[in-house]
Amino acid sequence: MENSKTLEILKMAILMEKRGHSFYMKVAEQALEPEIQHIFLTMAEEETQHIKFLSDQYVSFEKSHSFKKLDLPNLIDDGFSTLILTDEMKSNISSAGFEAAAISAAMDFEKRAIEVYTQQAEVTTDRNEKELYQWLANWEKGHLKILNDLDNELKEKIWNDNQFWPF
């Protein structure tokens, strides 16, 4: 039963990453701002990498009932974390437009992924499985931070542009 549960969690994680990839690619296609396109294309590429790691583990676990040791990239080398949110980019994004809505939806994707990966890392006793899920959770936290920072900037912008401040 435990093996079946592990495989189901891996399937769910792969599906979650595939859905994220599809969503991020669609946003990149429809975004008007090149910087937003770049952000979402980068996220889509990284989701592809996550799918590969999870799929490799699925095959390994299905055959041997254990996770194999992976050579996981250093989070510092995460292309997404090096993206710079320029003032020009922030000023060109409508705070209530498509890009802002996509950022908000992406934040929900990332929060869910963090929750799933963190929970699985806490309950597993397999060291390689724990390492994989902790790594994925940390990677998604980096995505969430960038998205959250951008979302906060956009909220400030809409408040300032529309003079919502009560003073």
Secondary structure, DSSP 8 states (H G I E B T S, - for coil): -HHHHHHHHHHHHHHHHHHHHHHHHHHHHH-SSHHHHHHHHHHHHHHHHHHHHHHHHHHHHHHHSS--------GGG-GGGG----HHHHHHS-TTSHHHHHHHHHHHHHHHHHHHHHHHHHH---HHHHHHHHHHHHHHHHHHHHHHHHHHHHHHHHHHHTT----
